[in-house]
């Protein structure tokens, strides 16, 4: 059962949504047996409602705000409500393919995505090969639909169980790379604004992967976040290979290839450090071992730099938005993590199975992402959020910053220390912001931390005691929860064996640890069995024994602990037979070899089969009278016949009668007169309930007295102290986006309204939580169809229509309307707290007929890449000009090129250095001396420089 989120957690989640970074396309992971992790709050939080159940391959994608779009195992596609999309079944990946799927957004679109799938090697070495399917998030109420006309489109077959993706050097397009089975050919496919280019760039490099063993096709393929290196694991061959990659051409080169064939197991997981300088390889299964390695890609001998970090790890490696690398662990509810993957050796801080999946289980796979997501990614994490202790912060951005500024959220800042400590003056929630500068580019990230009270825990000093004793370890009682090394969650623990005992005491996000080393010294035990006849004796248990039994002698062994010798003694009976005979005075009985008339003990002797003497012991009683006793209880005011009359008081009473022997006997009666019994109790009820007392149903606090009969039948009095506990009614307001839902009123709600949940207090009283739910609509915008206007006229573009929205036009304007007077493509992004919507329109300026005698024609784009195709931007004048001027301006209005020669154009450089790709403004001034309409003209426009 999934627990409802607490108010504090909901608050943190709402606040965290305001501090997300662009890399949150990778914020939601779904993998393993319905496991998942959410990185939106800065640290991984288990996802418990996922439907994906996969052995290996999986993939997911989110908005840049961290909101989930969808996820897949390569065969099924689930939307953000965990429902299978329409047409979202029967994709041709496979749950048992290493990298069965990777999701790539279509460049230039916010709602179109490609799912690239890879079949498993056991199916004819992936004969279905590398395929792609298109997901359109505009369909199915913006929850997405797989487009049937572009589903399971084959690109290459057969292929290895490998696929990865990285951004093109132009900053827009995306490369998708796989390896062809039976060859050493890498196939690179380019995804552009036009879609998937089905003609690959083919590079031959490294080892030929082929044969009859499906294991040879397994293992991950990854590119470094900066796109410079490509690495792959060849599981069956027990080798890894590292290549160069060109993000401009898509080519894989083995000019600087690194190959390592000396791994101790089958390499499987592959991941680069965020800065691309280190490589991590993880083996799987147990052939013969499960080992995690680190390689230093800047070392003179990269293969020789291999360093073993750990053993026992056996799954995929994946870089996360927090710049840590997480490591899958088969059949485990915990996975491992590398905190500082940019650091060499043990300084990378590897932690084995410390990341909880909330009871769900990992298998071998983790979801891959476009590696460029992690190229520039400010980040930090922290240790210790206990009030009274300094909180340790750790900077772990994708690359080491040139400079930084910490803002600790309480007014304090630090621009000196990369890993500072900060002491907070109070408990509470603090917004901690880290701003970094890396190679002249600024970025920032904000995490929310909660400083909580610290529990007082002291298990004492390390100790030693002897076997048989125990030690009660007490962690106190001022923490909200406890966790012992055994998994126990009580605040005390009994230690009875040698070992290290530890406890984690937690108050919200503050965790306090203490440990104690216990040594239990051994004791020794020996046993001796012996027997003899009754009457003899043997030394045991510290003295001479004559009776059957177990006797223990305690000694100190050489280390000072008690040792025990157990003697099990069996004494064979002499069959001592006892009988009691009663006679009245004057009678006789034959015992002890004669007729006896006097009270006494008489013995007759015999011999048993053990050869032991046996005795018949007769205890003869010559009775003058038989005395019997009885104890009777009555209640005060009652009576009983004793001592010859009716008695009402406690005392001893005597009655004389004749015994069975005919002798006089005496009956002694011990009489007890019992008073009424009094008792007390405390009872609790909830406000509005009642309880029966004093002959009626009581609803108010107070003392109530009832009379009844006791167990002895006497009157008794019961006094009850009644407590009445309050019930609570809580009302809170919340806001969701159109299409989202929140749990309220017993189910997930997506409509405005008031919803009521009924809960129970710790005293067991009903209480209510009332949720006032508001729904904010998604942004809408429609600028209309492309249009033309006459030179000198204007057209007004109107983007209004979304309440509480903000607007951003292509030039940075923020009004809801935009007045156009020049040719060009105009775009606007309409945003509100639920997301954004984009639209664009192309406006063309046409001239009156008299201007057509002389006009200028200019291209809207050029590519100065040296291929002699469209390398120069040069407008063409349709008439001879007496005067001519061409000027090029940057987007900031700075003049960067000028010429008065109509035959001269711009080559995309300033002072001989290439400028970055983007949009530039041009103007042409010319004077025409023609016959019909002589005059001067000034023409303006935009040109896109593409590299």
Helices and strands as residue ranges (DSSP letters): H 7-16, G 17-19, G 22-26, E 28-31, E 35-38, E 45-46, E 59-62, E 68-72, E 77-79, E 101-105, E 112-118, E 130-136, E 145-146, G 148-150, E 153-156, E 164-167, E 174-179, E 183-192, E 195-196, E 201-209, G 214-217, E 221-223, E 229-234, E 239-245, E 252-260, E 266-272, E 278-284, E 291-296, G 303-305, E 307-311, E 317-319, E 325-327, E 334-338, G 345-348, E 350-356, G 371-374, E 380-383, E 391-395, E 403-407, E 413-414, E 421-422, E 428-438, E 441-451, E 463-466, E 471-474, E 481-484, E 492-495, E 499-507, E 510-521, E 525-533, E 538-540, E 543-545, E 549-556, E 562-572, E 577-584, E 589-591, E 594-596, E 600-607, E 613-623, E 625-635, E 640-642, E 645-647, E 651-658, E 664-674, E 677-686, E 691-693, E 696-698, E 702-709, E 715-725, E 729-737, E 742-744, E 747-749, E 753-760, E 766-776, E 787-790, E 795-798, E 806-809, E 817-820, E 824-832, E 835-846, G 849-853, E 856-857, E 861-862, E 876-877, E 881-889, E 895-899, E 909-910, E 913-914, E 918-928, E 935-945
